[in-house]
Amino acid sequence: MTVQQIRALGPALSSFLDDFGDCFIDSDTRYQLREYMQGQFSNLQCKSVEPIALLMDVPPRTLQEFLSLSRWDHDRLRDTMQRVVARDHAEQQAIGIIDESGHPKKGTKTACVYRQYCGASGKIDNCVMSVHLSYASFDGQFRTMIDSDLYLPEKEWDAKRRREAGIPDSLVYRPKHHIALEQLRRALDNGVRFAWVTADEWYGEKPAFVQGLEELGLRFVLEIPKNLMGWLYEPDDPDAKRGEVQNLVRWSGPMLRQEWVQYRLKDTDKGPLVWEVRAAPFWMKRDGKVVGPNWLVAARDRLDQDTIKYFLSNAPAGVPLEVILHVGFSRWPVERTLEDEKSELGLSHFMVRKYPSVLRHLRITQVSHLFLARQTERLRGKKSGGDGLPGASGGRFAAGCPDAAPGGPQAAAGEGGPAHPGRSKAQRRGQSITHQDATEGAPCKRDPPRQAPLLRPAAAGVALWD
């Protein structure tokens, strides 16, 4: 944005920042937040402290101290932002998306820097890693980041380096999936409600992460690696032989008795994105016990059948397969949010070194993105929190493929028939599950798990498994 465009947003920005007043002890510091955000909105090539200060005509040291020394509560800033999202952008079928991002840095002085794989550079690189939680409407039209934390590597950060980088003694090494669970707990405590949580296979393969989601009462669709072990039947012995999901999908009876069914996930500039799908109940071993059933969903690219994604879901009663697919393929909002924050707001442009300064920069960038997301929504003329689902209009088809999210929100929480994978093996043995539509059920954060079969839409007319 130009300076004139930024100034035109002044009244809206002032009104927006009224909610954050109690994060600061004086008006000067609060005004510095506004100046920092306006600098992020600008068309500066580099949005670090000094260029922002020069653009806003304030001494660079003033904004440096704003990030490093000024007394204000960046945790309260994050909590207030989450409460604003819960108040103004609540949606019945909102999706929480976990992801991480690398910020390449030179040298060894920046807090939490470490040589590790960095997605931004596509290689092992010297970078700072951050873990993020994003909030997206079911259709992805409204999306914003609601939490960010720095990942402190387990190695190389001794007491001396920690002191020099301003890392508090209370901060200890935490695996990324533990950080993600903490972020979800905070968001729930601040009133944010998720109908679904999704993450990539790095998180989906962690038993502690899956168990943590279950304990929080959250529905999930997680990508899992092809070598994750489990069963497509409920074993009597937890030491019974397990199979890798890639082999179960390829060779097991419950999968082989199914046809690959095509679903159109979305339309792209190159045409419809269509994947072929199979699914079945799935049990795993955790802490020496058999846990399940969950759903194992395999999705194969119709145009490249060697490309297969595997998903694990605890979808509750009667949730249509299209909805699970939609959630599983819904990580793009967080990728787009990270792209916007990096390219438009300077998320990775920080040139400060101390831990509090870097963390404050991440939190402010979240607030800046929320403001712009609200402005985008206003200009679009569409209120967030709508209940419409992608593909809901008229049951459209492409190349004979069911749309990947028909129905309204009730379809995402509907009830199915009495047969389900949670029944006893004797009850399930030899039983065919006939197709039926999902009917309305009340969506709830703590829905009872899997009280009905997962069924294909009426257009498919085929039972999900035998």
C-alpha positions in Angstrom: 0.0 0.0 0.0 1.0 3.6 -0.5 1.2 6.1 2.3 -2.1 7.6 1.1 -3.9 4.2 1.1 -2.5 3.5 4.6 -3.8 6.8 5.8 -7.2 6.1 4.3 -7.4 3.0 6.6 -6.7 5.2 9.6 -10.2 5.3 11.1 -10.8 1.6 10.6 -7.4 0.8 12.1 -8.1 3.0 15.1 -11.4 1.3 15.8 -9.8 -2.2 15.3 -7.0 -1.4 17.8 -9.4 -0.2 20.5 -9.8 -3.9 21.5 -6.1 -4.1 22.2 -5.8 -1.1 24.5 -5.3 -3.1 27.7 -2.2 -4.8 26.3 -0.3 -1.5 26.9 0.4 0.6 29.9 0.5 4.0 28.1 -0.8 5.6 24.9 2.7 6.1 23.4 3.5 2.4 23.3 0.0 1.7 22.0 0.6 4.2 19.2 3.9 2.5 18.3 1.9 -0.6 17.6 -0.1 1.4 15.1 3.0 2.8 13.5 4.6 -0.7 13.2 1.5 -2.1 11.6 1.2 0.7 9.2 4.8 0.0 8.1 3.9 -3.6 7.5 1.0 -2.5 5.3 3.3 -0.4 3.2 5.1 -1.3 0.0 8.5 -1.3 1.5 10.9 -3.9 0.1 12.2 -4.8 3.6 9.8 -4.4 6.6 12.3 -4.5 9.4 12.5 -1.9 12.2 14.7 0.7 10.5 12.8 1.0 7.1 9.5 1.1 9.0 10.7 3.8 11.3 12.0 6.0 8.5 8.8 5.6 6.5 6.7 6.5 9.6 9.1 9.4 10.4 10.0 8.1 13.9 13.5 7.5 15.3 14.5 3.9 14.6 15.5 3.5 18.2 11.9 4.1 19.3 10.6 1.1 17.4 13.6 -1.0 18.4 12.8 -0.3 22.0 9.1 -1.0 21.3 10.1 -4.5 20.3 12.8 -5.1 22.9 12.4 -3.0 26.1 9.0 -1.3 26.2 6.6 -2.7 28.8 3.6 -4.3 27.0 2.1 -7.7 27.1 2.5 -9.6 23.8 0.8 -12.7 25.2 -2.3 -10.6 26.0 -2.1 -9.2 22.5 -2.3 -12.8 21.2 -5.1 -13.7 23.6 -7.1 -10.6 22.7 -6.8 -11.3 19.0 -8.1 -14.8 19.6 -11.1 -13.5 21.5 -11.8 -11.0 18.7 -11.8 -13.9 16.2 -14.1 -15.9 18.4 -16.4 -13.0 18.8 -16.5 -11.7 15.3 -15.7 -14.6 13.0 -17.1 -17.7 14.7 -18.2 -20.4 12.3 -19.9 -23.7 13.0 -17.5 -25.7 10.8 -14.3 -23.7 11.2 -11.0 -25.5 10.7 -7.9 -25.1 12.8 -4.7 -25.7 10.8 -1.3 -26.5 12.3 1.9 -25.7 10.3 5.4 -24.5 10.7 7.7 -22.0 8.9 11.4 -21.5 8.6 13.0 -18.0 8.5 16.5 -18.1 7.0 19.0 -16.1 9.1 22.8 -15.6 9.0 25.0 -16.0 12.0 24.4 -17.7 15.4 23.1 -14.8 17.5 19.4 -14.7 16.7 17.2 -16.4 19.3 16.4 -20.1 18.4 18.5 -20.1 15.2 19.7 -23.6 14.2 20.8 -25.5 11.1 17.7 -27.5 10.1 15.4 -28.1 7.2 14.0 -24.8 6.1 11.0 -24.9 3.7 11.6 -21.3 2.6 15.0 -22.3 1.1 14.1 -25.9 0.4 17.2 -27.3 2.1 19.1 -27.7 5.4 19.8 -24.1 6.3 20.5 -21.7 9.2 17.1 -20.6 10.2 14.6 -19.8 12.9 11.6 -22.1 13.0 8.2 -21.0 14.2 5.0 -23.1 14.8 1.7 -21.6 13.8 -2.0 -22.2 14.4 -4.4 -20.7 11.8 -8.2 -20.4 11.8 -10.1 -20.7 8.5 -13.8 -20.8 7.6 -14.9 -24.0 6.0 -14.8 -22.5 2.6 -11.4 -20.9 3.2 -12.6 -17.4 2.3 -11.8 -16.1 5.8 -8.4 -17.2 7.2 -6.0 -15.7 9.7 -3.2 -16.8 11.9 -4.1 -16.9 15.6 -0.9 -18.2 17.3 2.8 -18.2 16.7 5.6 -19.6 18.8 9.3 -20.0 18.3 10.8 -23.5 18.3 13.8 -23.8 20.6 16.1 -26.6 19.3 17.1 -29.2 21.8 20.8 -28.9 21.0 23.4 -26.1 21.0 21.5 -23.6 23.1 23.5 -23.6 26.3 23.0 -21.3 29.2 25.4 -18.7 27.9 23.8 -18.4 24.5 20.3 -18.4 26.0 21.2 -15.4 28.2 22.8 -13.5 25.3 19.6 -14.1 23.2 17.2 -13.2 26.0 15.6 -16.6 26.1 13.8 -16.8 29.4 14.8 -19.6 31.9 11.2 -20.8 31.9 11.3 -21.7 28.2 12.5 -25.3 27.7 12.7 -27.5 24.7 9.3 -28.6 23.4 8.7 -30.8 20.4 6.8 -29.0 17.7 3.7 -31.2 18.2 3.7 -30.3 21.9 3.8 -26.6 21.0 0.9 -27.1 18.6 -1.2 -28.8 21.3 -0.5 -25.9 23.7 -1.6 -23.4 21.0 -4.9 -25.3 20.5 -5.5 -25.4 24.3 -4.9 -21.6 24.5 -7.3 -20.9 21.6 -10.0 -23.0 23.2 -9.5 -21.2 26.5 -10.0 -17.9 24.6 -13.3 -19.0 23.2 -12.2 -20.2 19.7 -14.1 -23.2 18.5 -12.9 -25.6 15.9 -15.1 -28.1 14.1 -12.0 -29.7 12.7 -8.2 -29.7 13.1 -5.8 -30.7 10.3 -2.0 -30.9 10.0 0.6 -32.6 7.8 2.1 -36.0 8.2 4.9 -34.8 10.5 2.2 -34.2 13.2 -0.1 -37.0 12.1 2.5 -39.6 12.8 3.0 -38.5 16.4 0.9 -40.7 18.8 1.1 -38.0 21.5 -0.3 -35.4 19.1 -3.2 -37.6 18.1 -3.9 -38.5 21.7 -3.8 -34.8 22.7 -6.4 -34.0 20.1 -8.6 -36.7 21.4 -8.2 -35.5 25.0 -9.2 -32.0 23.8 -12.3 -33.4 22.2 -11.3 -32.2 18.8 -12.3 -33.8 15.5 -9.3 -34.2 13.2 -8.2 -35.2 9.7 -4.4 -35.6 9.7 -2.2 -36.6 6.9 -0.1 -39.7 7.9 3.0 -41.3 6.4 2.7 -44.3 4.2 4.6 -46.5 6.6 2.4 -45.8 9.6 1.5 -49.2 11.1 -2.0 -50.5 12.1 -4.8 -52.9 11.4 -8.0 -52.8 9.3 -9.6 -55.1 11.9 -9.8 -55.0 15.7 -7.1 -57.5 16.9 -7.5 -59.6 20.0 -3.8 -59.2 20.8 -2.0 -55.8 20.6 1.1 -57.7 19.5 -0.7 -59.1 16.4 1.1 -58.4 13.2 0.4 -55.0 11.8 0.7 -53.6 8.3 1.9 -50.3 6.8 -1.0 -48.2 5.5 0.4 -48.3 2.0 0.2 -52.1 2.0 -3.1 -52.2 3.7 -4.6 -49.9 1.0 -3.1 -51.9 -1.8 -3.6 -55.5 -0.6 -6.1 -55.9 2.2 -9.6 -57.3 1.7 -11.5 -54.3 3.1 -9.8 -52.1 0.6 -9.7 -54.4 -2.4 -13.4 -55.0 -2.2 -13.9 -51.3 -2.9 -13.6 -49.5 -6.2 -11.6 -46.3 -6.3 -14.3 -43.5 -6.3 -13.5 -40.2 -7.8 -14.1 -36.9 -6.1 -13.6 -33.4 -7.4 -11.9 -31.5 -4.7 -11.9 -28.1 -6.4 -11.6 -26.3 -9.7 -8.2 -24.9 -10.8 -7.0 -22.9 -13.8 -5.9 -26.2 -15.3 -9.3 -27.8 -14.7 -11.0 -29.9 -11.9 -8.7 -31.3 -9.3 -9.9 -34.9 -9.0 -8.7 -37.6 -6.6 -9.8 -41.3 -6.3 -10.6 -42.5 -2.8 -10.9 -45.6 -0.6 -11.6 -45.7 3.2 -12.0 -48.2 6.0 -11.9 -48.4 9.8 -8.4 -48.4 11.2 -6.9 -49.5 14.6 -3.4 -48.6 15.9 -1.2 -49.6 18.8 -0.5 -46.9 21.4 1.2 -47.4 24.7 0.9 -51.1 24.4 -2.9 -51.0 23.7 -5.1 -51.2 20.7 -6.8 -47.9 20.0 -9.6 -47.2 17.5 -11.4 -47.4 15.4 -10.5 -44.3 13.4 -10.8 -43.9 9.7 -8.0 -44.6 7.2 -8.6 -42.7 4.0 -6.5 -43.1 0.9 -6.7 -40.5 -1.8 -5.0 -41.2 -5.2 -4.3 -38.5 -7.8 -6.4 -39.4 -10.8 -3.8 -38.1 -13.2 -0.8 -39.5 -11.4 -1.8 -42.8 -9.7 1.6 -43.1 -8.0 0.8 -40.1 -5.9 -1.3 -41.2 -2.9 -2.0 -39.3 0.3 -3.1 -41.1 3.5 -5.3 -39.5 6.2 -6.3 -40.5 9.7 -9.6 -39.2 11.0 -11.8 -39.6 14.1 -14.8 -38.1 12.2 -18.0 -38.6 14.3 -21.2 -40.2 13.3 -22.2 -40.2 9.7 -19.9 -37.5 8.5 -19.8 -37.8 4.6 -16.5 -38.8 3.1 -16.5 -35.6 1.0 -16.3 -33.5 4.2 -13.3 -35.5 5.5 -11.6 -35.0 2.1 -12.3 -31.3 2.1 -10.7 -31.0 5.6 -7.8 -33.2 4.7 -7.0 -31.0 1.7 -7.6 -27.8 3.6 -4.0 -26.9 4.6 -3.8 -24.4 1.8 -5.3 -21.5 3.9 -2.4 -21.7 6.3 0.1 -21.9 3.4 -1.6 -18.9 1.9 -1.6 -17.0 5.2 2.1 -17.7 5.6 2.8 -16.6 2.1 0.8 -13.3 2.6 2.5 -12.6 5.9 5.9 -13.2 4.4 5.4 -11.4 1.1 3.1 -8.6 2.2 3.8 -8.0 5.9 7.4 -9.0 6.3 7.0 -12.0 8.6 10.6 -13.1 8.0 12.1 -9.6 7.7 13.0 -9.3 11.4 16.5 -8.2 12.0 16.3 -8.3 15.8 18.1 -11.0 17.7 16.6 -11.2 21.2 13.8 -13.7 21.9 11.2 -11.2 23.1 11.7 -9.0 20.1 11.3 -11.8 17.6 8.2 -13.2 19.3 6.7 -9.7 19.4 7.3 -9.3 15.7 5.5 -12.6 15.0 2.5 -11.6 17.2 2.2 -8.1 15.7 2.3 -9.7 12.2 -0.7 -11.8 13.2 -2.7 -8.8 14.3 -1.8 -7.0 11.1 -3.0 -10.0 9.1 -6.2 -10.1 11.0 -6.9 -6.5 10.2 -6.3 -7.0 6.5 -8.4 -10.2 6.5 -11.3 -8.2 8.0 -10.8 -5.5 5.4 -10.8 -8.1 2.6 -13.9 -9.6 4.0 -15.6 -6.2 4.1 -14.6 -5.4 0.5 -15.9 -8.8 -0.6 -19.2 -7.9 1.0 -19.5 -11.3 2.7 -19.7 -11.9 6.4 -17.6 -14.7 7.8 -19.3 -17.4 9.8 -21.5 -18.4 6.9 -22.7 -22.0 6.8 -22.4 -22.6 3.1 -20.0 -25.5 2.1 -18.0 -25.7 -1.1 -19.9 -27.5 -3.8 -23.2 -27.2 -2.0 -25.1 -25.5 -4.9 -27.1 -27.9 -6.9 -25.0 -31.1 -6.4 -22.7 -30.2 -9.3 -20.5 -32.8 -10.9 -17.3 -32.7 -13.0 -16.4 -35.7 -15.2 -18.8 -37.7 -13.2 -17.1 -36.9 -9.9 -19.0 -36.0 -6.8 -18.1 -32.5 -5.4 -15.9 -32.7 -2.3 -18.2 -31.0 0.1 -21.9 -31.1 -0.7 -24.6 -30.3 1.8 -24.8 -27.8 4.6 -23.1 -27.8 8.0 -25.5 -30.4 9.2 -24.0 -32.8 6.6 -20.7 -32.4 8.4 -22.1 -33.5 11.6 -25.0 -35.8 10.5 -26.1 -39.1 11.9 -25.9 -42.3 9.8 -27.3 -45.8 10.2 -26.8 -48.2 13.1 -24.0 -50.3 11.6 -20.6 -48.8 12.4 -17.0 -49.9 13.0 -17.3 -49.5 16.8 -19.6 -52.5 17.0 -18.2 -55.9 18.0 -16.4 -58.0 15.5 -19.3 -60.5 15.6 -21.8 -57.8 14.8 -19.7 -56.6 11.9 -18.7 -60.0 10.5 -20.3 -60.6 7.1 -22.5 -57.5 7.3 -22.9 -55.2 4.3 -23.4 -51.5 4.9 -26.0 -50.1 2.6 -25.9 -46.5 1.5 -28.0 -43.9 3.2 -27.8 -40.1 3.4 -26.6 -38.3 6.5 -29.3 -36.6 8.4 -29.1 -33.5 10.7 -27.2 -33.7 13.9 -26.0 -31.0 16.3 -22.3 -30.1 15.8 -20.4 -30.2 19.0 -16.8 -30.0 20.0 -17.2 -33.3 21.9 -19.2 -35.4 19.6 -19.3 -39.1 20.5 -16.9 -40.8 18.2 -18.0 -42.9 15.2 -21.5 -44.0 16.0 -22.4 -44.6 12.4 -20.7 -45.6 9.2 -19.0 -43.2 6.9 -20.9 -43.3 3.7 -20.5 -42.0 0.2 -22.9 -39.5 -1.2 -26.2 -40.6 -2.8 -24.8 -40.1 -6.3 -22.2 -42.8 -5.7 -24.8 -45.3 -4.6 -22.3 -47.7 -3.2 -21.5 -48.9 0.3 -18.1 -47.7 1.6 -16.9 -51.1 2.5 -18.3 -54.7 2.9 
